[in-house]
Amino acid sequence: MIDEKYVIEVGGANKTFHQLSGMPNAILVKEGISRGGTGIIPMWMIGLLETKR
């Protein structure tokens, strides 16, 4: 849970929204995919995020 609003589940290419069903603002981060979709983010995109130190 991020900011008491977003629920994030991380899984492989075959991971589904089954565990996230009924949760608003759910995001699925999947490994082994090249493109995302609605509520799905490829794992490689996480590496593009910049963190403040």
C-alpha positions as CSV (number, residue, x, y, z in Angstrom):
1,M,0.0,0.0,0.0
2,I,1.4,3.4,-1.0
3,D,0.0,6.6,0.5
4,E,-2.9,4.7,1.9
5,K,-4.3,4.7,-1.6
6,Y,-2.5,2.4,-4.1
7,V,-2.2,-1.3,-3.8
8,I,0.7,-2.8,-5.7
9,E,1.2,-6.5,-6.5
10,V,4.4,-7.8,-8.1
11,G,4.5,-10.9,-10.2
12,G,5.7,-12.8,-13.3
13,A,4.3,-12.6,-16.8
14,N,1.4,-14.9,-16.0
15,K,0.3,-13.0,-12.9
16,T,-3.4,-11.9,-13.0
17,F,-5.5,-9.4,-11.1
18,H,-7.2,-12.3,-9.2
19,Q,-5.7,-11.3,-5.8
20,L,-6.4,-7.6,-6.5
21,S,-10.1,-8.1,-7.5
22,G,-12.3,-5.5,-5.8
23,M,-9.5,-3.3,-4.8
24,P,-9.7,0.3,-6.1
25,N,-6.4,1.8,-7.4
26,A,-4.7,-1.6,-7.8
27,I,-1.6,-1.7,-9.9
28,L,0.1,-4.9,-11.1
29,V,3.8,-4.8,-11.8
30,K,4.7,-7.7,-14.1
31,E,8.1,-9.2,-14.9
32,G,8.8,-10.5,-18.4
33,I,6.5,-8.2,-20.4
34,S,7.5,-5.5,-22.8
35,R,4.3,-3.4,-22.7
36,G,1.8,-2.6,-20.0
37,G,-1.9,-1.8,-20.1
38,T,-4.6,-0.5,-17.8
39,G,-3.3,-1.0,-14.3
40,I,-0.3,-3.1,-15.5
41,I,3.2,-1.8,-15.4
42,P,6.2,-3.7,-16.8
43,M,8.9,-4.3,-14.2
44,W,11.6,-2.7,-16.4
45,M,9.9,0.7,-16.1
46,I,10.5,0.7,-12.4
47,G,14.2,1.0,-13.2
48,L,13.5,4.3,-15.0
49,L,12.2,6.0,-11.9
50,E,14.5,8.6,-10.2
51,T,14.8,8.6,-6.5
52,K,15.7,11.7,-4.4
53,R,18.6,11.2,-2.0
